[in-house]
Amino acid sequence: MEKKKIEKVENIDLLLKSTWLSVSKMYSDLAHDHDATAVQALTLLKIDPKEGTRSTNLGPKMAIEPTSLTRIIKLLEDNGYIYKEKTTSDKREVIIKLTDKGLNSRNLSKEVVVNFNKTVVDSISQEKMDVFKEVMSEIMKIANNLNNKK
């Protein structure tokens, strides 16, 4: 009797995680070259360069926990990248604003992200990029649906 050969299914989550870890390592290494971390660079990118950003809006934009965000903000403030300004309407609310040093670092971070995206777009055909975006969107929907069933 012949055994049925079971087809090996590639672990989608492993592929996603490995890819993200590779991208994350690239960003971390680049940030390290400038005595920063990728999370600090991401935080600077999420702060509006002209108006600043309310501290309460920053966490959801970055999808990180408030305690982690508090540590990052303190570090950025201690190192002269940002400063806090109370709003005129509600003195409890704080707007995070960039210093000149923070704006320069933000611009550098933005350049790195734009260059990476340009390299990817230049290296992969538009048809493949369209399929990639469609597949990633479907995977996100599946994960969200499964998460909502809990």
C-alpha positions as CSV (number, residue, x, y, z in Angstrom):
1,M,0.0,0.0,0.0
2,E,1.4,3.4,-1.0
3,K,1.5,6.1,1.6
4,K,0.1,9.5,0.6
5,K,2.8,12.1,0.6
6,I,1.8,15.0,2.8
7,E,2.6,18.3,1.3
8,K,4.7,20.6,3.5
9,V,3.0,23.9,4.2
10,E,5.2,26.9,4.7
11,N,4.7,28.7,8.0
12,I,3.3,32.0,6.9
13,D,3.9,33.5,10.4
14,L,7.5,32.4,10.3
15,L,8.0,34.0,6.9
16,L,6.4,37.3,8.1
17,K,8.4,37.3,11.3
18,S,11.7,36.5,9.6
19,T,11.1,39.3,7.0
20,W,10.1,41.8,9.7
21,L,13.1,40.9,11.8
22,S,15.4,41.4,8.9
23,V,13.9,44.8,8.2
24,S,14.0,45.7,11.9
25,K,17.6,44.7,12.2
26,M,18.5,46.9,9.2
27,Y,16.7,49.9,10.8
28,S,18.3,49.1,14.2
29,D,21.8,48.9,12.7
30,L,21.3,52.2,10.9
31,A,20.0,53.9,14.0
32,H,22.9,52.5,16.0
33,D,25.3,54.2,13.6
34,H,23.8,57.4,14.8
35,D,23.8,56.5,18.5
36,A,20.0,55.9,18.5
37,T,17.5,53.1,18.4
38,A,15.0,52.2,15.7
39,V,12.2,52.8,18.3
40,Q,13.5,56.3,18.9
41,A,13.7,57.0,15.2
42,L,10.1,55.7,14.8
43,T,8.9,57.9,17.6
44,L,10.5,61.0,16.0
45,L,8.8,60.1,12.7
46,K,5.4,60.0,14.4
47,I,5.7,63.5,15.8
48,D,4.3,66.2,13.5
49,P,7.4,68.4,12.7
50,K,5.4,71.6,12.7
51,E,2.6,71.3,15.2
52,G,3.9,68.5,17.5
53,T,1.8,65.6,18.5
54,R,-0.4,65.1,21.6
55,S,1.2,62.5,23.9
56,T,-2.1,60.6,24.1
57,N,-2.1,60.2,20.3
58,L,1.5,59.0,20.0
59,G,1.0,55.5,21.6
60,P,-1.8,54.4,19.3
61,K,0.2,55.7,16.2
62,M,3.1,53.5,17.2
63,A,1.1,50.5,18.6
64,I,3.2,50.3,21.8
65,E,2.3,50.2,25.5
66,P,2.1,53.5,27.4
67,T,4.8,52.5,29.9
68,S,7.2,51.8,27.0
69,L,6.3,55.1,25.4
70,T,6.9,57.0,28.6
71,R,10.4,55.6,28.8
72,I,11.1,56.5,25.1
73,I,9.7,60.0,25.5
74,K,11.8,60.6,28.7
75,L,15.0,59.3,26.9
76,L,14.3,61.5,23.8
77,E,13.7,64.5,26.1
78,D,16.8,63.9,28.2
79,N,18.9,63.7,25.1
80,G,17.5,66.9,23.7
81,Y,15.4,65.6,20.8
82,I,12.0,66.7,22.0
83,Y,10.3,68.9,24.6
84,K,6.9,68.9,26.1
85,E,4.5,71.8,25.9
86,K,1.2,72.0,27.8
87,T,-1.9,72.8,25.8
88,T,-3.7,76.0,26.5
89,S,-7.1,74.3,26.7
90,D,-6.3,71.5,29.1
91,K,-3.1,71.9,31.3
92,R,-3.1,68.1,31.9
93,E,-2.6,67.5,28.1
94,V,0.9,67.6,26.7
95,I,2.1,68.2,23.2
96,I,5.4,66.6,22.2
97,K,7.4,68.9,20.0
98,L,10.7,68.4,18.2
99,T,13.8,70.4,19.0
100,D,16.2,71.3,16.1
101,K,18.2,68.2,17.0
102,G,15.0,66.1,16.9
103,L,14.0,67.6,13.6
104,N,17.4,66.8,12.1
105,S,17.2,63.2,13.4
106,R,13.6,62.9,12.2
107,N,14.7,64.1,8.7
108,L,17.5,61.5,8.7
109,S,15.1,58.8,9.8
110,K,12.6,59.8,7.1
111,E,15.4,59.6,4.5
112,V,16.3,56.1,5.5
113,V,12.7,54.9,5.3
114,V,12.1,56.6,2.0
115,N,15.3,55.1,0.6
116,F,14.4,51.6,1.7
117,N,11.0,51.9,0.2
118,K,12.4,53.3,-3.0
119,T,14.9,50.4,-3.2
120,V,12.1,47.9,-2.7
121,V,9.9,49.5,-5.3
122,D,12.8,49.8,-7.8
123,S,13.7,46.1,-7.3
124,I,10.3,44.5,-7.5
125,S,7.8,44.8,-10.4
126,Q,4.6,46.7,-9.9
127,E,2.6,43.6,-10.5
128,K,4.4,41.7,-7.7
129,M,4.0,44.7,-5.4
130,D,0.3,44.8,-6.1
131,V,0.0,41.1,-5.3
132,F,2.1,41.5,-2.2
133,K,-0.1,44.3,-0.9
134,E,-3.2,42.2,-1.7
135,V,-1.9,39.1,0.1
136,M,-0.7,41.1,3.1
137,S,-4.1,42.7,3.4
138,E,-5.8,39.3,3.2
139,I,-3.5,37.9,5.9
140,M,-4.3,40.9,8.1
141,K,-8.0,40.3,7.6
142,I,-7.7,36.6,8.5
143,A,-5.6,37.4,11.6
144,N,-8.1,40.1,12.7
145,N,-11.1,37.8,12.1
146,L,-9.5,35.0,14.1
147,N,-8.5,37.5,16.9
148,N,-12.1,38.8,17.0
149,K,-13.5,35.3,17.5
150,K,-11.8,34.9,20.9
